[in-house]
Amino acid sequence: MRRNRPEFAPDDAKATAIARKSRIPYIRSGSFGLAGHAVETPCVNVCLLDSATGACLGCGRTLAEIASWASMSDAERRAVMAALPARMERLEEAKG
């Protein structure tokens, strides 16, 4: 039997949904055990891209960073992680 699902419509017209929930278990666990990587993912399963900045409102990464996360080296991931607090602060300030 097919369940009825409510339509998803973001309240913020600037945001675009790219995923509702991850179906990849290693993202839900909070870290990547893939290929020996030790750097955790910043994903919080709130995947909305801000159209003005191109950053995810949940984790602060760009779509390119999200897409390439699994293939990044630990050093590349650390560099992205280091940039995220400032990005998230800018996103919060832009909200008003």
C-alpha positions, 0 to 999 in steps of 0.5 A: 500500500502506498503512503501519502506523503506531504509535499515539501515546501520550504518557508524560505524562498531563498532556500532549495531542498537538496535532500530530506534525510540521508540514506547513507548510513555512514553520514548518519553515524556522524563520521566517515569510516570510508577509505580510512578517513578520520574526519567527521562529516559536518552534515546535520541532515538539514540540507537546504542551499541558500540561493544567495551564498550557495551554502547549505543552511544546515552545515555551511558547505557548498554543493561542490564540497558536499558532492566531493566530500567522500573523495576529499583527503583528510587535509581537504576536509579539515580545511573545509571544516575550519572554514565552516564556523565563519560561513555559518556566522555569515549565514546567521547574520544574513538572516537578520 
